[in-house]
Structures are given as C-alpha cells and as structure tokens.
Amino acid sequence: MKKKDIHSLLLRSAFLLTVLFLGNIAGRAQTKIVVGIVVDQLRSDYMERYQSLFGSGGFKRLMNDGLVYTNGTYNYVSPDRSSATATIYSGTEPAYHGIVGNKFMDRSSLKVRSCVDDSSCSGVNTFDGSSPQNLLVTTIADELKIATRGQSLVFSVAPDRDMAVLAGGHAADAVLWMDDVDGRWASSSFYGETPRWLNTTYMREKMRATTFESSRWTPFFPVTSYIYPLSEGKPQSFGYSFSTRDARLFKTSGLINDQITDMAKVCLAASAFGRDNTPDLLCVGYYAGNYEHRSESEAPIELQDIYCRLDRTIADLIQSVEARVGEGNALFFLTSTGYSDVHQPAVGDYHLPSGEVRMERYNVLLNMYLGAIYGKNEYVDASYLNRIFLNHSALERFQIKMSDVQDRCVEFLTQVKGIKHVYGSMDLMGNKGDDAIRNAYHNERSGDIILEIAPGWSLADSRWGEVAYYSRALVPVPIIFFGKDIRHEVSSVPTPVESVAPTVAALLNIGVPNACSLSPLSY
C-alpha cells in the first residue's frame, strides 16, 4: 500500500473514531434529568420485610428493573444524616469533605453549630442562615455545573436544611427545605435571587405555609395488613394530628415524604427542567426513620406505614419525571444515610451490659489528671459528643508536646468503663489506628481526642442536652441505579456508598468530584 493511501486510510479511520466518540457523548447527553434520591435511615432489610405493603411502581420497580446493591457500606464509623449526604454526593469521607456530623463544635468559639450554619447569609422564610461553606470539596452537582458551564439546573428539596444544602452543593439554583419552627418552605440568600418560577402566585402560597397543620396521619391500610409481632397482642391503630408548632414532629411522620414529592414536582413543572439536551439534576431527600424517632418495638405500624407511603411517593416522583422527559430519558439513583436511630434497650429487664459515660464529669477528671502531671491549668477546652478539644494555647505556653499530652489522655481515658477505645488526633493524622475511625476524623472539626463508646452504652452531656446511644450493629444500605443506560442486576457484594458519585459522573460523562478516588461501578 502506498504512503498516500495509508495516510488517507488513517484519516478516514480517525474520522470514524471521532464520529463514534462524539456519538457516544451525544447519546449520554440525551439524559434529560438525573434524580438523586437519598432516604434518611432507609434499610435494605426493611425494604425486603415490608414488600407485601408496596405497589408496583416504587421500590418493586426499582428492584426489578434497576442495578441493585443490597449491601451498601460506609467506609467510616457513625454516619449520620449530614455526613452521609455529603459522602453520597462527593464520593469521599468526612476526613476530606469536612462534614463530621449534623453538628460540630467550632474550635474558635467553642460553640456547637449546625454543619450548614452561615451567619453571613439570610434565611428565606426562616431565621437560619445556611450555606454549604463547610463542605470542603466538590459534589456531583458542582461537577455538572462545571461541565456544562452553568447551563445545567440543580434543585434540591429535603425535609431538613442540612440534607437539602449538602445535596445541592455549592452552585445549586434552588435549595428548599421545611423550616423547623413553623413548617414553611425555606431557603437561603446564599443561592442568590429567588428563581422567577418561585415568584408565581402558587409558589408564593407554597412558600408561605405548608398544609401539614390540617393533616391527620392514620394507617394507609387496615391494621390487619401490617406485620405485627405475635407477642404484642392485638394490633393497635394510630391517629396523629399536628399544629403549626409541630414541624419537627411532622417531619418524622408518614406524611412528610408526600410534601417533599409535591415540592419536587413543582420544581419540575414551574422551571425549564429537562427542556433541552443539557442534563439537569434534582436532589430529593426523604425520611424513613420511625415516628418521633421511636424504636420499631414502640411503634411498629407507624414505621411500616412510613415505608408503604414512601414507596408510593417514590412511584409518583418517577412517574412525574418520566411524564416530563419520556421514559428512558432520566437516570435515577437511590440510597440511604446508613444508620438507624439507636435506642436504649430494656436493660433492667434482661440484665444487658450497659451504662452511661458523662462527658462533663470526665472532662473535669481528665483536667485534674493532666494538672497533676504538668501543673495546674485548664488543659481541656471543651467537648462535644465523643470529641474532646484540648487547650492548644496552654500547651504552647508551657511548651508541652501535643503528642505527649494526647498519650496521657489515652492512658487515662482507656481506664474509664464504657469507653472501648481512645484515639489521639496525632495518631489518626499519622495514619495510625482503625481506617473507619480515620476516615471519620477531620483535623479542624473533630477535636484532639476521639472516644469510641462501648456498644450498649450511652454518652450524655448535660451542657448540650444530648444523649447518644451507641451500637455497632450493621445497618444494610441499598444502592440502586435505574433508568437510562442501566442494566438489571441484583448483587449482595459489599459496595461502598462512596461509589455512587463516580458512577453518576461516568454515566453523565463529567468529571468526578475532586476528592473522590473510587472507580465507578459497572453498569
């Protein structure tokens, strides 16, 4: 073959490869909407247990047609609503994204604050100024905005502001949640001017006040339809009404998720969502914990009713999205925050190992212990939950090495009954200790000493009015992808939740969040 012919062949081959490559991008670009569904406290085992209560268009459709991982895992200890939401959308752990919990202690002020508090912002229909300033990395939403030069729309709707803000990322167009005080739909000045579609008469009414105060929650089915322990006797029905000051309570009821879906549908209908070839992202947060955060044994029918209603509202959301952009033009992913409310067992009845670690008492004793070694001073600044903050200025003034004082703290606290392990920040930052503990630790927000409380024990701190019960029990987490370009398969292989972000990024052909190091799942 002549050199000229070879050159011509190479040009034709390069042209064909370019066409195929661009065709692949165009194919992916036809995904009109990505819908991220994060359900607080949703459990894979409960989805299996209560499936007789489900319809055909919600959980069953996702499970029967989607790519399903029934054993999702978090690579760090004690995920909660905020840290889990940040992890799902950023593809990394608190060690990088910085959201160590729903609340954390601000070291500069020694005050406890919400992870989305921002005093530089004004609340819309709320007194709370909120922003994602404490989220230290990019998210799927941010990367989508970057990839499309801001053309993609990103909306986030959830019951609570931390869930809504963290899912929406740093560049969302609108972020909405239900205010804790009076239940009005709220937002923040951080997101700039209110979108025009929010200024319609209908939306002004929705933003003014919700209708939950006129709602009454009763079982969706006759009580005999629910699974009920034989030891509990005859099934008991329930009925709950709510006042305008019961917003926090309403947000744990079976009715909250309908409100979320209604607002998500308004976002779709009143905006340009899915109306061009640039993919848009809708982040939806739901609740699947029990009413008033009770245990399953205390309110078994309430929990099942929450699941069966959630199933139907997810079906409604899917149907609404597909009606908007056509079946097969949307991508859905669903997962959970990876924890359940932990409740104190009936220890007196069954002689179970338990007890209480009182932080204010042990802070005083620890300070006395360090004073006996280094000289009288205030060595402990404060603590919040299982995190102790040492007085850095005092240590510097007396030229005490941080590593030495942390070793002393570990030595003292490991003798306290109910404390399983004690970790110093120097060791954790030096790559020592348990991986799950290190991944949960952030050097600016997690303090200097981290306690691992023994399972069955509680940690109490009267200064903050909080009591936390500890358990290492597995909470099975579902991870489901459904819709465009997704094959059906069910896998029980342990799968990190951090894989959600890179998988969505691969499906959209955009960059992964900047702290995400995992590969996408095979879809």
Buried (B, 14 or more C-beta within 10 A) or exposed (E): EEEEEEEEEEEEEEEEEEEEEEEEEEEBBBBBBBBBBBBBBBBBEBBEEBBEBBEEBBBBBBBEBBBBBBBBBBBBBBBBBBBBBBBBBBBBBBBBBBBBBBBBBBBEEEEBBBBBBBEEBBBBBBEBBBBBBBBBBBBBBBBBBBBBEEEBBBBBBBBBBBBBBBBBBBBBBBBBBBBBBBBBBBBBBBBEEBBEBBEEEEBEEBBEBBEBBEBEBEBBEEBEBBEBEEEEEEBEEBEBEBEBEBBBBBBBBBBBBBBBBBBBBBBBEBBEBBEEEBBBBBBBBBBBBBBBBBBBBEBBBBBBBBBBBBBBBBBBBBBBBBEBBEEEBBBBBBBBBBBBBBBBBEEEEEEEEBEBBBBEBBBEEBBEBBBEEBEEBEBBBBBBBBBBBBBEEBBEEEEBEBEEBBBBBBEBBEEBEBBEBBBBBBBBEEEEBBEBBBBBBBEEBBBBBBBBBBBBBBBBBEEBEBEBBBBEEEBBBBBBBBBBBBEEEEBEEEBBBBBBBBBBBBBBBBBBBBBBEBEBBEB
